[in-house]
Amino acid sequence: MSKVHTIESLNGDLVFKEVFGTQKNVRFTEYLLELLKGYEKHSLKGKVTVLNEVFLDKTKLNDKGITSDVLAKSGDKVIDLEMYTTFEKDDFEKSLTYLTRIYGTRLEIGEKYQNQPKVTQYNFCVSSHISGINEFETDFLFMDRKTTNIISDKIEGYIYRLDKLDDVVYDDVRKEELRKIMKMIYAKTKEERLEIAKGSEILMDLAQVMEEFVNDEAVLKYKSLAGKNEEIARRNGRREGRKEGTQLERCNIAKNLLKDHLDINKIMQYTGLTKQEILRLQ
């Protein structure tokens, strides 16, 4: 019997998107954004919309696609949440590409450029070796290098190194709540998550949602099939073989999830296939 690949951490790709990138779990996204922005408790309740997964065509860069981990909107502001295991130079470049492309595609036709909605990006990473990103929180804006005057605050980004959590201590209650949810993201086991969540109703709920998701039969099947097909593609070794193997992997996973009568929107989320591609498999 093949080993089932389960997701143990909130910094895992699928779990992070499920918890913070679905409208049914938007209360966790609201809570996280309130803490990140220093807002009062419940000030964003009912005011955040998780946008549908956005595929931004990156045709000029090796025909790759850009997919934000979590894209949300609050009022006239757009928020991008990205989760990385390691955050190195290439990851930073990718993150900046996401940020500027999102900013450049949110303006409605006929609108003046000065009406561009503000885009804020939060990058969470387990570790980084980039010079200058040595603290728990690093932020960046567009500014003049000589005068350091801010040119525009319409695009802003933050990087949070979770391995630096123990370097910060807060007296402020809300800041300490931020530290706790960051520790939840960083935690590696169920037991560690529950210990951190103890005493907080919303964090206990978050832990429960995680457990239900990682033990969902469809998710377990997806991870198991993905692991097998990834190994086949890895053994192939050739670029074309990897591309074909990846597409075949997605299709095989989608077929199995269709047999389980899983909702098509869920299958789209798990596999990255379009609705039309999935319908053709039925």
Salt bridges, closest charged atoms under 4 A:
ASP13 OD2 - LYS17 NZ 3.66
GLU18 OE2 - LYS24 NZ 2.66
GLU18 OE1 - LYS266 NZ 2.93
GLU34 OE1 - ARG174 NH2 3.48
ASP69 OD1 - LYS17 NZ 3.97
ASP76 OD1 - LYS77 NZ 3.61
GLU88 OE2 - HIS129 ND1 3.06
GLU156 OE2 - LYS118 NZ 3.56
ASP163 OD2 - ARG161 NH2 2.73
ASP166 OD1 - ARG179 NH2 3.62
ASP166 OD1 - LYS183 NZ 3.94
GLU176 OE2 - ARG179 NH1 3.46
GLU177 OE2 - ARG174 NH1 3.37
GLU195 OE1 - LYS198 NZ 3.15
ASP205 OD2 - ARG27 NH1 3.06
GLU211 OE2 - ARG193 NH2 2.73
GLU230 OE2 - ARG234 NH2 2.84
GLU231 OE1 - ARG234 NH1 2.48
GLU231 OE2 - ARG235 NH1 3.57
GLU240 OE2 - LYS243 NZ 3.82
ASP260 OD2 - LYS221 NZ 3.14
